Amino acid sequence: MNAKRKSTVTVWKDEDEAQELTGVEFDHPQGRWKHGGEPIEEVQGKAAFREALKKKQVNMLIDADVLEFYRRKAGGRGYQTLINRTLRESMERNALLDAVRQVVREELHRPS
């Protein structure tokens, strides 16, 4: 289970107390979130990222065998993306079927 990490900020009273930066901190941007060029907290960054993707976080119950199927199929990582893709394909397929049914109904009721 992923534990949420708390954001920590160290306030230095004197510049001389601050740790010397070795350059590694600048080479590895992981965990640094920016929005409009300004640094923001991780929680805000993740929320902005989800909004940009138009994804919403949900809690739902899925049968254990269904979950295991998607985890195996995805190789462990990316199973949520695979579930989302499957749901989207089903949604689009149903929309297409509905459109075809509507066209068939219109053709059947059209005067000859």
Stockholm file with secondary structure:
# STOCKHOLM 1.0

chainA/1-112         MNAKRKSTVTVWKDEDEAQELTGVEFDHPQGRWKHGGEPIEEVQGKAAFREALKKKQVNMLIDADVLEFYRRKAGGRGYQTLINRTLRESMERNALLDAVRQVVREELHRPS
#=GR chainA/1-112 SS CCCCCCCCCCCCSSGGGSCCCCSHHHHCCTTCEEETTEEECHHHHHHHHHHHHTCCCCCCCCCHHHHHHHHHHHTSSSHHHHHHHHHHHHHHHHHHHHHHHHHHHHHHTSCC
#=GC SS_cons         CCCCCCCCCCCCSSGGGSCCCCSHHHHCCTTCEEETTEEECHHHHHHHHHHHHTCCCCCCCCCHHHHHHHHHHHTSSSHHHHHHHHHHHHHHHHHHHHHHHHHHHHHHTSCC
//
